[in-house]
Each structure stands twice: as C-alpha cells, then as structure tokens.
Amino acid sequence: MQFNPNEIVQLFVSVQSLLFSLILLTDKNKKRRVNYFLAAFLLTLALQMAFILSEKWVDDYSHLTSFLCLFGFAYGPLLYFYTLNLIFKDFELKKGHWLHALPFFVFLLGGLADLGLCRFGSLMYLSLIAYVSLSVRHILSYRVLVKNTHSTVDRINLSWLQWTLIIFTVILLTDIYTHFYSELEPIPGISIVSISLLFLINGMFYKGLKQPQIFEGISQLEQPVEVNRTDLKVYEGMVEEASLIRQYMTEHQPYTEADLTLAQLANVLEMPPRRLSEVINKHFRQNFMDFINSHRINHAKELLKNPRDPKETIMEVMYDSGFNSKSSFNTIFKQKTGKTPSEYKRSAE
C-alpha cells in the first residue's frame, strides 16, 4: 500500500492528533477539564483523517462518505467550550449546552441511516464561522475584563489562543475555497490545508498543555465587575472607601506583588471585589490594571531618584516595583513619564 505526499501528511496529522489527545487525557494538572475539550478536538481530527485515509483499505468507501461531514459540526462547539473553560476557572457545562452537539448527532444518525444528509454538509462552514466568531468575542471581552481584575497580563493575555483561532479561520477559509473551487498546493502534491493542520495541532498541543499550568482563569462572577465609565458619578460613601484604599496602598504597598489581582486586594481590604472595582473605576477613574501600574511607576520613580543602594540596577528597581517583564516596565514607564527608565534615572542624577 503506497501513500502519496498529501496522504503521508494526513497520516502524520491523524497519528499526532491521536497521540496528543491521549497525553492530554492522562495529564494530571489543575486544569484537566480544559484538556478534555482540547483532547476531544484533537481526537475528532484524528478520526476525520483516518476516515479520509480509509479509502485505501475499505472496499465500500462510499458508505463512509456519509459520515465525513459530521466532523465539521464537532470542531466548532469543542473549540468554543475549550475557550470558555480556559477563560473561566469556574465554568460548568449546563443542560442547555448539550444543544450545541445536536447538529453533530443529527448528521451521525443520518449517516447510520444512510439518509445522505451530507448533501447539506456545507452548513458546517456556517457553524464553524459562528463558533469561531463567538470564541473571538469572548476573548476580546476577556481582555477588557482582565484589566479590571489583574495587575499584569504578561502571562494571561491568551494571545496564543487568539492566534490559534486566526490560524483555524485561515484553514477554514482555505478549505471552503478548495471545496468550492480548486485545491491549493504550496508544495506540489500536498494540500495547504493538510500542512496547516499539522502546524495547528502541534501549536495547540504545546500551548494547551503548558498554558493551564500557568493560568488559572478568571471567575465568571467577575464578569459584572467592568463598569460603564460613560457616567463616572461618585456615589455616597465612595470617598471614604477611596481614602481607605489610598491609605492601604501607601502603607502596605501591595502593588509590589507582581501577580496582584482584584480579588486578592479586595480580600485584604475586606471589600467585595465588585465594589472595589467600582470605586477604582469611578473615583480614581482608572481600571484596576492602570490603578496598580500607576502606583508601581510612582514607586519606581522614587527608587530611581533616591536609590537605596548606589549600585541598584534598573532591573532591580523593576522587580522591586512589582513588574516582572522588562518590555512591559519600559512601555508603561514611558507612557506615564514620557521617558524610559534609563532616561529618567539620568535626568534625576
């Protein structure tokens, strides 16, 4: 039995997807539930590639073609729920969520009954576009929300997930083009879709296995924390609360903790997180991240002007101020002062 170049790539995709899914299912970490969705996505891909390649050794392949379209109805929901599970640490599946699997099971039963439903298989492209759009929308909302709940985004911006969705979308659009028009082969004999899938699954596996270990997600209860700042009216009692917050920030310097979150600060202040966020937004007119970084920059400025040790380096000042990324420190410092840390230090001497 011989395989052409494209079938060899598809075989690699199938074997790697199967292997990666098994590793994810047996990996023991705090975000194992997230890995279930990623593993299911990879397993679906492995099965689809196996179905395509089975033409080589199955006599009555025409019957199997009745099942090929159903895989497209699985990718969207799996990618969508993987995104939700990664973003929200307390995400739970509800009864209504199982409706997302309805198209998959309809086409599965249609294949078993040989009803020829795959003639409507193009609907899967609409499904995939809808789920990718929903996933992107949640990521964009998350990026706004995280600025009100975390003091740094260096490890939690999920840019890799956004790029995964972009690559997936490119593969989807390419597949649509090849389905309705003609095959694209950047390497003679090998489909661009097959090559792209190979890169996609390796990237998803690496980041999917690594990211849950460094990111615990945010709580769904934090979603209402974001405040509409078009109306920044100060409510009764907020001035007193703002004074307590300001005093605590000055005396205890919690901003020097690199991974400080809204929930942590609210806990020590004995204040509900939503209320703390509201005070910061409306009284200080900043989101949580800007509020904390303003204190960090002021702390850094003081250390640069009046160093505790003449040999203290800018990197030491950066860490002492609560930053753990040189690029973020330099960018935010220049935004706040108009100078880089080095320029500010020289001007203060």
PEURBEL-V990808 format. One record per pair of residues at least 12 apart in sequence whose C-alpha atoms are under 8 Angstrom apart, sorted by the first residue. I is the first residue (numbers start at 0). J is the second residue. D is the distance in whole Angstrom. If there is no record, write none. Layout:
I;J;D
I;J;D
//
This chain:
0;55;8
3;188;8
4;188;6
4;189;6
5;188;6
5;189;4
5;190;6
5;193;7
6;52;7
8;189;8
8;193;6
8;194;7
8;197;8
9;48;6
9;52;8
9;193;6
10;48;7
10;49;8
10;52;8
11;197;8
12;44;8
12;45;7
12;48;7
12;193;8
12;196;7
12;197;6
12;200;8
13;44;7
13;45;4
13;46;7
13;47;8
13;48;5
13;49;6
14;45;7
15;45;8
15;200;8
16;41;5
16;42;6
16;44;7
16;45;5
16;200;7
17;41;7
17;42;6
17;45;6
19;38;7
19;41;7
19;204;7
20;37;7
20;38;4
20;39;7
20;41;6
20;42;6
21;38;7
23;35;7
23;37;8
23;38;6
23;208;7
24;38;6
28;211;8
28;212;7
29;211;7
29;212;7
30;211;6
30;212;7
30;215;8
32;84;8
33;81;6
33;84;6
33;85;6
33;211;8
34;81;8
34;207;7
34;208;7
36;77;6
36;78;7
36;80;7
36;81;5
37;77;7
37;78;7
37;81;6
37;207;7
39;77;7
40;73;8
40;74;6
40;77;6
40;78;7
41;200;7
43;70;7
43;73;7
43;74;8
44;70;8
47;67;7
47;70;7
50;63;7
50;67;7
51;67;8
62;113;8
65;109;8
65;110;5
65;113;7
65;115;6
65;116;7
65;117;6
66;106;7
66;107;7
66;110;5
66;117;8
67;117;8
68;106;8
68;117;6
68;120;5
68;123;7
69;103;6
69;104;8
69;106;6
69;107;6
69;117;8
69;120;8
69;123;8
70;103;7
71;123;5
71;124;7
71;127;7
72;100;8
72;102;6
72;103;5
72;123;6
72;126;7
72;127;7
73;100;7
73;103;6
74;127;7
75;126;7
75;127;5
75;128;8
75;129;8
75;130;5
75;131;7
76;99;6
76;100;7
76;130;7
78;130;8
78;131;8
78;134;8
79;130;6
79;131;7
79;133;7
79;134;5
82;134;6
82;138;8
83;134;8
83;137;8
85;211;7
85;215;8
85;216;6
86;138;8
86;141;7
86;216;5
86;217;6
87;216;5
87;217;5
87;218;5
87;219;6
88;215;6
88;216;5
88;217;5
88;218;6
88;219;8
89;217;8
89;218;6
89;219;7
90;218;8
90;219;7
124;171;8
124;175;7
127;171;8
128;168;8
131;164;7
131;168;7
135;161;7
135;164;7
138;157;8
138;161;7
142;156;7
143;225;8
144;222;7
144;224;8
144;225;6
145;217;8
146;286;6
146;287;6
146;288;5
146;289;8
147;224;7
147;225;6
147;261;7
147;276;7
147;286;5
147;287;4
147;288;6
148;221;8
148;224;8
148;260;6
148;261;5
148;262;7
148;276;8
148;287;6
148;288;7
149;258;7
149;259;6
149;260;4
149;261;6
149;287;7
149;288;6
150;257;7
150;258;6
150;259;6
150;260;6
150;261;8
150;287;7
150;288;4
150;289;8
150;291;6
150;292;7
151;257;7
151;258;7
151;259;8
151;288;7
153;324;7
153;327;8
154;213;7
154;214;7
155;214;6
159;206;8
163;199;7
163;202;8
163;203;7
166;195;8
166;199;7
167;199;7
170;192;6
170;195;7
170;196;8
173;191;8
173;192;7
174;192;6
221;272;8
221;273;7
223;273;7
224;272;8
224;273;5
224;276;6
224;277;7
225;276;7
225;277;8
226;276;8
226;277;6
226;280;7
228;280;7
228;281;7
231;280;8
231;281;5
231;282;8
231;284;8
232;281;7
233;281;6
233;282;6
237;278;6
237;282;7
238;282;7
240;278;7
241;278;7
241;279;8
241;282;7
241;283;8
244;268;8
254;291;6
254;292;8
254;294;7
254;295;6
254;320;7
254;321;6
255;295;7
255;318;8
255;319;6
255;320;5
255;321;4
255;322;8
256;321;5
257;318;8
257;321;4
257;322;6
257;323;6
261;275;8
261;276;7
261;287;7
292;331;8
293;335;8
295;320;5
295;321;6
295;322;8
296;320;7
296;331;8
296;332;6
296;335;7
298;320;6
299;316;6
299;317;7
299;319;8
299;320;6
300;343;8
302;316;7
303;316;7
303;340;8
303;343;8
303;344;5
303;347;7
304;344;7
304;347;5
304;348;7
313;340;7
313;341;7
//
